[in-house]
Amino acid sequence: MGMKMKTKLLGLSLALTFTSSAAFSADCGEAPYKQPMIPNGEMADAEDIRKARLAVVAYSNKVDEYLTCMDQRAPRILPFLSKEQKVRWDEDLAEVHEKRRELQTQMNLAIRAYRKSSR
């Protein structure tokens, strides 16, 4: 086997290793997909809203930690990824962020509904 072929096989092997979800998350842990429950603001009491808000803040902090870790990890991994894998990397991180934004929006709506119903 020639040196060029060995180099290609090593590159392919590294790319496959780095693209497995276990390898992606080895340093950063799994993406925080388990979101807290948001109460119905019209039915919730102040304690329900307070607990949910604290849970959303804690979840948001976990997302920040995860995204920061993955951003710091990117320079070591991205050079070994194909164009399609880089697109997937970006999409996966954007999805984590978007799910967090959706949760925060739901929490804000619940708070508004709670305030409106408790007047």
Secondary structure, DSSP 8 states (H G I E B T S, - for coil): --HHHHHHHHHHHHHHHHHSHHHHHTTT-S----------TTT--HHHHHHHHHHHHHHHHHHHHHHHHHHHHHHHHGGGS-HHHHHHHHHHHHHHHHHHHHHHHHHHHHHHHHHHHT-
